[in-house]
């Protein structure tokens, strides 16, 4: 048996038919005078044939209405009955010269229960059929006959049939009947054809024989242009090769944009290149549409945030977004990602406190140039990736294992330099006088600090910054450049301001031997940064990350030989340099190339490193969200990554708190984990859809599947996990009600 047949089998229907047969077989013979052995069961649907005209002239078209009135609680089925049932059929018996068109089906209802969802009619419906009279038709009164076959269901389902007929006169003019107004009322309930390209669709990532289909439109047609729709749905046409499942996830339902997600299960053949059905607005207005299905999300698709209180409003003026960008850059200065570099920058100011004011200003400006150069470079990369059709996001470079390995090695060298293992300035000493130490904070050092601060800042997000950068990712190249450079100005501004006000430097401590100890102390936060980056690499390489550790040890050994025997040594310096080169080359070729294969990531990014024992995390997918919402469950989705400091320092502890984990269990919330460590496109698309620039992003879907997701606000950099836990609990309470 084909899978499609299995899908259409309704166990309740089979049981009902068998039960009905048994009932007939066990009924005693009737003593009625009709001569029948068994009583004929009464229909629960009364059927009659109505005509829009009593008299019609040849060449005209009139409408026949098959009126079906059902008893209370009973229903019949639409042309696509859904998971069970059978569509009503009309078999006409018409005189030659009269032809019947296709049935025009009024908009049906989606009938419960959800596990066997069907599409049908309750109480009453009328199936409209156009009847065309030939131009050469002659005659007086004629009989129009039809055999109607249907399935009527309540607690049981009963096949039924009935012959209906109506009389029609052929004359010199067409005269409406008394039923014409009733037929027109039902004609108005038939879904109208949507305008060309009004509705479009595209595929999301496939999973075996199931794919997520997103249907979208940039307006809601002629239905309620000025207010938000109460509900949006899609009733598919029937097809033997695939089925569009009844569950619907509403992504957005505003007056200027509609997006909804459906799951499609394929039985045979290729994936369909077009989908037909009815887009249903507010439960009472339908538009018949046949939509070509794109292989991926169109680049021109406008993304909107569907949160109850969105963090990004595309209607905000650019000047306000630029203010957000500047404040976001300021906030980055107190993010844990950047603190080690900021401490070094403060040390540089102390070193320059007694220098000429002009020199201090120049170095502050060079630091700002380093920051702005980095943000300019990042903006150009974003513009190029967008032009190539790729997904972009804040911190996306951490999805590249090559970048992570390179940055881990660089930060390791910075830490070793702070510990005095080697010096950046050849011939320098780890224990020179203060004025000699100051010389090492020259233009090159200032520029490098600006680049490093920017690089380490990108995995951190916070309020204002998310709004600004999320807005930038949807804009033109000039706007992207303006916003990113404004973020850079915010990051660099405290140091530029300090360097241009030398009087403020007098409040800093005087240079002295303490600076060397402070410099060494700053090596430990740098080592913590190395550990964080190493953990990020674990998600990319799995067990092979051991060889990255081996390579870093080799780098440390080479740095020690370089500092001890080349920079501070008095003899055999050439031999020491050769040993350094051998260590670096050998470590690279053996550990990274031969053992680790560092340019090739693990086949699949593991998510177990993000899971916890307190919460039953499941992998995120559009299908998982749709299935959970269809089952009437509340859903929480945590978009996170191993390299996201805010995710792991604030959001994750808040979710794992006793209060939140207990509420998740109590409310039977489905918890889904979206791992953005590798920055996969489908997760990036989902983050962008909700106005986000990157992780963290936490969504809470209400139990009511017609309501959009609630987007939780970004945690502030100084917020405690307990404070963010309260935010999560408030969202869960709102989603429950």
LINNOR-V964507 format. One record per residue. RES is the residue in three letters. PSI is psi in degrees with one decimal (none if undefined). Layout:
# LINNOR-V964507
res: [RES;RES]
psi: [PSI;PSI]
This chain:
# LINNOR-V964507
res: [UNK;UNK;UNK;UNK;UNK;UNK;UNK;UNK;UNK;UNK;UNK;UNK;UNK;UNK;UNK;UNK;UNK;UNK;UNK;UNK;UNK;UNK;UNK;UNK;UNK;UNK;UNK;UNK;UNK;UNK;UNK;UNK;UNK;UNK;UNK;UNK;UNK;UNK;UNK;UNK;UNK;UNK;UNK;UNK;UNK;UNK;UNK;UNK;UNK;UNK;UNK;UNK;UNK;UNK;UNK;UNK;UNK;UNK;UNK;UNK;UNK;UNK;UNK;UNK;UNK;UNK;UNK;UNK;UNK;UNK;UNK;UNK;UNK;UNK;UNK;UNK;UNK;UNK;UNK;UNK;UNK;UNK;UNK;UNK;UNK;UNK;UNK;UNK;UNK;UNK;UNK;UNK;UNK;UNK;UNK;UNK;UNK;UNK;UNK;UNK;UNK;UNK;UNK;UNK;UNK;UNK;UNK;UNK;UNK;UNK;UNK;UNK;UNK;UNK;UNK;UNK;UNK;UNK;UNK;UNK;UNK;UNK;UNK;UNK;UNK;UNK;UNK;UNK;UNK;UNK;UNK;UNK;UNK;UNK;UNK;UNK;UNK;UNK;UNK;UNK;UNK;UNK;UNK;UNK;UNK;UNK;UNK;UNK;UNK;UNK;UNK;UNK;UNK;UNK;UNK;UNK;UNK;UNK;UNK;UNK;UNK;UNK;UNK;UNK;UNK;UNK;UNK;UNK;UNK;UNK;UNK;UNK;UNK;UNK;UNK;UNK;UNK;UNK;UNK;UNK;UNK;UNK;UNK;UNK;UNK;UNK;UNK;UNK;UNK;UNK;UNK;UNK;UNK;UNK;UNK;UNK;UNK;UNK;UNK;UNK;UNK;UNK;UNK;UNK;UNK;UNK;UNK;UNK;UNK;UNK;UNK;UNK;UNK;UNK;UNK;UNK;UNK;UNK;UNK;UNK;UNK;UNK;UNK;UNK;UNK;UNK;UNK;UNK;UNK;UNK;UNK;UNK;UNK;UNK;UNK;UNK;UNK;UNK;UNK;UNK;UNK;UNK;UNK;UNK;UNK;UNK;UNK;UNK;UNK;UNK;UNK;UNK;UNK;UNK;UNK;UNK;UNK;UNK;UNK;UNK;UNK;UNK;UNK;UNK;UNK;UNK;UNK;UNK;UNK;UNK;UNK;UNK;UNK;UNK;UNK;UNK;UNK;UNK;UNK;UNK;UNK;UNK;UNK;UNK;UNK;UNK;UNK;UNK;UNK;UNK;UNK;UNK;UNK;UNK;UNK;UNK;UNK;UNK;UNK;UNK;UNK;UNK;UNK;UNK;UNK;UNK;UNK;UNK;UNK;UNK;UNK;UNK;UNK;UNK;UNK;UNK;UNK;UNK;UNK;UNK;UNK;UNK;UNK;UNK;UNK;UNK;UNK;UNK;UNK;UNK;UNK;UNK;UNK;UNK;UNK;UNK;UNK;UNK;UNK;UNK;UNK;UNK;UNK;UNK;UNK;UNK;UNK;UNK;UNK;UNK;UNK;UNK;UNK;UNK;UNK;UNK;UNK;UNK;UNK;UNK;UNK;UNK;UNK;UNK;UNK;UNK;UNK;UNK;UNK;UNK;UNK;UNK;UNK;UNK;UNK;UNK;UNK;UNK;UNK;UNK;UNK;UNK;UNK;UNK;UNK;UNK;UNK;UNK;UNK;UNK;UNK;UNK;UNK;UNK;UNK;UNK;UNK;UNK;UNK;UNK;UNK;UNK;UNK;UNK;UNK;UNK;UNK;UNK;UNK;UNK;UNK;UNK;UNK;UNK;UNK;UNK;UNK;UNK;UNK;UNK;UNK;UNK;UNK;UNK;UNK;UNK;UNK;UNK;UNK;UNK;UNK;UNK;UNK;UNK;UNK;UNK;UNK;UNK;UNK;UNK;UNK;UNK;UNK;UNK;UNK;UNK;UNK;UNK;UNK;UNK;UNK;UNK;UNK;UNK;UNK;UNK;UNK;UNK;UNK;UNK;UNK;UNK;UNK;UNK;UNK;UNK;UNK;UNK;UNK;UNK;UNK;UNK;UNK;UNK;UNK;UNK;UNK;UNK;UNK;UNK;UNK;UNK;UNK;UNK;UNK;UNK;UNK;UNK;UNK;UNK;UNK;UNK;UNK;UNK;UNK;UNK;UNK;UNK;UNK;UNK;UNK;UNK;UNK;UNK;UNK;UNK;UNK;UNK;UNK;UNK;UNK;UNK;UNK;UNK;UNK;UNK;UNK;UNK;UNK;UNK;UNK;UNK;UNK;UNK;UNK;UNK;UNK;UNK;UNK;UNK;UNK;UNK;UNK;UNK;UNK;UNK;UNK;UNK;UNK;UNK;UNK;UNK;UNK;UNK;UNK;UNK;UNK;UNK;UNK;UNK;UNK;UNK;UNK;UNK;UNK;UNK;UNK;UNK;UNK;UNK;UNK;UNK;UNK;UNK;UNK;UNK;UNK;UNK;UNK;UNK;UNK;UNK;UNK;UNK;UNK;UNK;UNK;UNK;UNK;UNK;UNK;UNK;UNK;UNK;UNK;UNK;UNK;UNK;UNK;UNK;UNK;UNK;UNK;UNK;UNK;UNK;UNK;UNK;UNK;UNK;UNK;UNK;UNK;UNK;UNK;UNK;UNK;UNK;UNK;UNK;UNK;UNK;UNK;UNK;UNK;UNK;UNK;UNK;UNK;UNK;UNK;UNK;UNK;UNK;UNK;UNK;UNK;UNK;UNK;UNK;UNK;UNK;UNK;UNK;UNK;UNK;UNK;UNK;UNK;UNK;UNK;UNK;UNK;UNK;UNK;UNK;UNK;UNK;UNK;UNK;UNK;UNK;UNK;UNK;UNK;UNK;UNK;UNK;UNK;UNK;UNK;UNK;UNK;UNK;UNK;UNK;UNK;UNK;UNK;UNK;UNK;UNK;UNK;UNK;UNK;UNK;UNK;UNK;UNK;UNK;UNK;UNK;UNK;UNK;UNK;UNK;UNK;UNK;UNK;UNK;UNK;UNK;UNK;UNK;UNK;UNK;UNK;UNK;UNK;UNK;UNK;UNK;UNK;UNK;UNK;UNK;UNK;UNK;UNK;UNK;UNK;UNK;UNK;UNK;UNK;UNK;UNK;UNK;UNK;UNK;UNK;UNK;UNK;UNK;UNK;UNK;UNK;UNK;UNK;UNK;UNK;UNK;UNK;UNK;UNK;UNK;UNK]
psi: [135.5;149.0;-34.0;-41.0;-42.0;-40.4;-32.3;-11.0;128.1;111.2;-37.3;-35.5;-46.7;-44.7;-40.5;-42.0;-44.7;-43.3;-38.7;-41.4;-44.0;-37.7;-42.1;-40.0;-27.1;3.6;133.6;150.2;142.2;144.6;9.6;160.3;5.8;-6.0;-3.1;152.4;-40.5;153.6;134.1;123.5;142.8;142.7;148.8;7.0;124.2;124.0;136.4;157.8;123.5;150.5;146.6;-10.4;145.8;-34.8;139.3;143.1;149.6;141.5;-12.9;166.0;131.1;176.1;134.6;140.2;118.2;100.3;127.7;113.5;118.3;148.5;160.1;128.9;-10.0;154.9;158.5;-176.4;155.1;177.9;-31.1;100.5;-17.9;-139.2;-14.8;179.9;-173.7;136.1;147.7;139.5;145.9;121.7;108.9;146.2;89.8;148.0;153.3;137.9;-7.4;125.8;144.4;136.6;-170.1;155.4;133.5;110.7;125.8;159.2;125.4;-177.3;155.4;115.1;135.0;172.4;161.5;-29.4;-19.7;56.4;136.0;166.6;124.2;-161.2;141.7;154.3;-68.3;147.9;165.4;122.5;122.9;132.8;124.0;135.4;122.5;129.1;128.1;148.7;-26.2;14.8;138.0;153.1;172.0;-106.2;137.8;157.7;130.0;123.1;151.5;146.9;122.7;127.6;131.0;170.5;123.6;134.6;146.2;-105.8;-24.8;166.2;133.9;121.9;142.6;157.2;155.9;142.5;135.4;157.8;159.9;154.5;142.4;135.6;140.1;124.9;-161.7;-11.8;160.6;126.3;127.9;151.0;174.2;-16.2;1.3;-42.5;-38.8;-42.6;-39.2;-36.6;-41.9;-31.5;-34.5;-18.5;-3.1;128.5;134.0;158.3;132.2;154.4;155.5;131.1;14.5;-41.8;136.9;170.2;158.4;157.8;143.4;-174.6;131.9;153.2;100.7;-116.6;16.2;135.8;152.2;129.2;126.6;122.2;132.5;159.7;147.2;7.1;170.0;31.3;-138.9;7.5;112.2;73.5;-17.6;-7.7;159.7;138.1;142.2;-31.9;151.9;139.0;173.5;121.5;112.7;157.2;154.1;149.0;139.3;-20.8;-18.1;165.6;133.6;113.0;151.1;-22.3;138.0;128.5;116.0;117.5;-44.9;151.0;45.0;172.9;-22.1;9.6;138.1;133.5;131.0;154.6;132.0;151.4;135.8;126.8;126.2;136.8;-38.2;165.8;-169.9;164.9;137.5;143.6;-9.1;153.0;135.8;152.0;-163.9;123.5;123.2;123.2;128.5;18.6;-5.3;0.0;129.5;147.0;120.1;126.4;141.1;114.1;126.5;143.5;115.7;155.2;-22.5;171.8;125.6;141.3;-28.3;-3.8;124.0;129.9;132.7;152.7;125.5;19.8;156.0;-41.5;84.1;145.5;-15.8;126.4;113.4;-16.4;-6.0;141.4;155.9;-36.5;-35.3;-38.0;-38.3;-35.4;-43.3;-41.9;-43.8;-44.9;-39.5;-40.2;-39.2;-44.3;-31.5;-25.0;-21.4;10.3;146.2;-25.4;-35.7;-13.8;-41.2;-40.9;-37.9;-40.3;-40.4;-35.7;-39.4;-40.4;-37.8;-39.0;-39.6;-42.1;-34.0;3.0;-31.5;9.6;173.7;138.5;-37.6;-40.4;-41.6;-43.1;-41.3;-45.1;-39.0;-39.6;-39.3;-38.5;-44.7;-38.8;-40.9;-42.0;-48.7;-37.7;-42.3;-44.2;-34.9;-44.6;-43.7;-41.8;-41.7;-41.2;-43.0;-45.1;-44.5;-41.2;-40.7;-41.6;-30.8;0.0;12.7;155.8;138.1;153.5;160.0;128.0;14.3;-25.2;-22.5;-7.6;-6.7;120.2;-30.2;-42.8;-43.3;-43.5;-44.2;-43.7;-36.8;-43.1;-42.5;-46.6;-32.4;-43.1;-37.6;-43.8;-43.4;-36.2;-40.1;-34.4;-7.3;13.3;-38.9;167.7;144.8;-37.8;113.5;137.5;-6.2;169.9;143.9;-15.3;38.0;173.0;166.3;-39.4;-30.1;-35.0;-38.1;-33.5;-18.7;-3.3;49.1;-165.1;-44.7;-43.7;-40.0;-43.8;-44.2;-41.0;-36.9;-42.2;-45.0;-40.1;-42.1;-43.9;-44.2;-14.9;-24.5;-26.1;-2.3;136.8;158.8;175.3;154.0;-50.1;-42.8;-45.3;-46.0;-49.1;-38.7;-38.8;-42.9;-39.0;-14.7;5.8;179.9;162.6;-45.1;-38.5;-39.9;-47.7;-44.3;-42.5;-43.6;-40.0;-32.2;-38.3;-43.1;-39.6;-39.2;-40.0;-39.1;-19.6;-39.3;-34.9;-34.2;-44.4;-42.6;-40.1;-25.3;5.3;76.0;-26.4;-28.5;-23.2;-20.2;-18.0;-10.3;151.9;155.2;147.5;149.1;-169.5;-24.9;-26.5;-36.0;-41.7;-40.2;-41.1;-43.0;-40.8;-33.8;-12.3;-27.9;-43.6;-33.5;-38.8;-36.7;-37.5;-38.3;-42.5;-42.2;-45.2;-36.5;-39.5;-37.8;-41.2;-28.4;-37.9;-25.2;-33.7;-9.8;-135.9;-22.1;-8.9;-17.7;-37.8;-21.5;-41.2;-41.6;-39.5;-40.7;-36.0;-40.4;-41.3;-42.4;-41.9;-41.9;-38.7;-39.3;-45.1;-41.5;-46.1;-42.9;-39.6;-20.2;-52.5;-44.4;-2.4;158.8;-16.2;163.2;35.7;-34.2;-39.9;-41.3;-41.3;-37.0;-41.2;-41.1;-48.2;-38.7;-43.3;-46.7;-45.5;-44.2;-44.9;-41.3;-51.1;-42.2;-51.1;-52.9;-46.6;-49.2;-43.7;-44.0;-28.4;59.4;-18.7;-2.1;117.2;165.9;153.1;-35.3;135.8;119.7;142.6;-3.7;-26.3;-14.5;-14.6;161.9;165.1;-24.9;-27.6;136.2;78.3;140.0;151.0;138.5;143.8;154.6;-35.6;-39.6;-40.1;-46.9;-42.3;-41.4;-41.1;-35.4;-29.8;5.9;22.7;149.9;144.5;134.7;128.6;127.3;109.5;117.5;178.0;154.4;-30.0;-3.2;109.6;-44.6;-38.6;-47.3;-20.9;-26.7;-55.9;-49.5;-48.0;-34.3;-42.6;-32.9;-3.6;154.7;-41.5;-45.8;-46.8;-36.0;-40.5;-38.6;-40.9;-42.3;-42.2;4.1;48.0;132.7;120.8;121.8;137.7;121.0;105.1;107.0;16.5;-43.0;1.9;56.3;150.7;-41.7;-35.3;-39.7;-40.6;-41.2;-40.9;-44.5;-33.8;-31.4;20.1;12.3;155.7;-18.4;-165.6;154.4;152.9;126.4;125.2;141.0;118.0;125.3;164.0;-37.2;110.4;-14.0;-11.9;143.9;170.0;149.7;124.6;118.1;144.6;156.4;136.8;145.4;155.3;-26.1;6.6;138.6;152.3;-34.3;-36.3;-40.3;-28.0;-37.8;-38.5;-41.8;-43.5;-39.1;-41.1;-40.5;-40.8;-39.5;-38.9;-29.3;-39.6;none]
